Amino acid sequence: MNEQQDVALAHTLHMSLQRAAAYRALARGFFYPSVEVHAEIEQLLSDLMAAHSGWPSDLDRSLHDCLNSFRDDSLELLQPEYLRLFGPIAKAPLTETSYGDAYRLLGKAANLSDIAGFYLAFGVKPSLGGGHQESLPEDHLAMELEFMSLLNAKEAIAVHEGWLEEAEITRDAMVKFLQEHLGAWMEPWSSLLFASAPPAFYNNLVQTLLALIRHDLNRLAIEPVAILSRTVDTEVGGDEMICPMSIPSA
């Protein structure tokens, strides 16, 4: 391997790890902001910005705005706002199957099963349970972001070790997950969120997430299977949102 290839490999590894850290940090922002979670968000965003380099300019600005607004918005403001925006009668539910006509044709159960299939293939267990931790549904935004973080980390390991087949499998999963799931429901969800007058942190958090996802869609030449509207759930309690308190570190 020549010097130019070494530089290209190092850049690929760096950016994969950066994306993994970004998805993980943003995932924490969509958990109920308890004292513990609040401190974790501060640490993850601070670490991300301290180590950043190579981001597109729009994403770099969004990350800075996200961290600055997080420091400006108090915990006393964020807690009731989280419940208003994402709680049991959410303005903008954090679950994928809350969006899409007729649960995207195949039905809610089929869509949840498809998402769970992605997780199972990479050893992810969505349901936590036990103690003070709450279970997270497969289609919860935090779970989908954690999964993207995992895929980027696994891609970095495979590239570093020269495991070409494993790297290709991981990248293919990333493409399909963005195309069919995470990238598909961001537009109707973010539109509802922005229309609900969120505080600065949640506004900037979503702006940052959209910038990251759009960057990945362009980078991987993906056209998502777009969801255009929110689902009308006729099941009692079907739209109920669980407020997670924390999630174990990978």
Summary of the structure (lengths in Angstrom):
residues: 250
radius of gyration: 17.8
end to end distance: 32.2
largest distance: 61.8
contacts: 772
relative contact order: 0.18
helix: 64%
strand: 2%
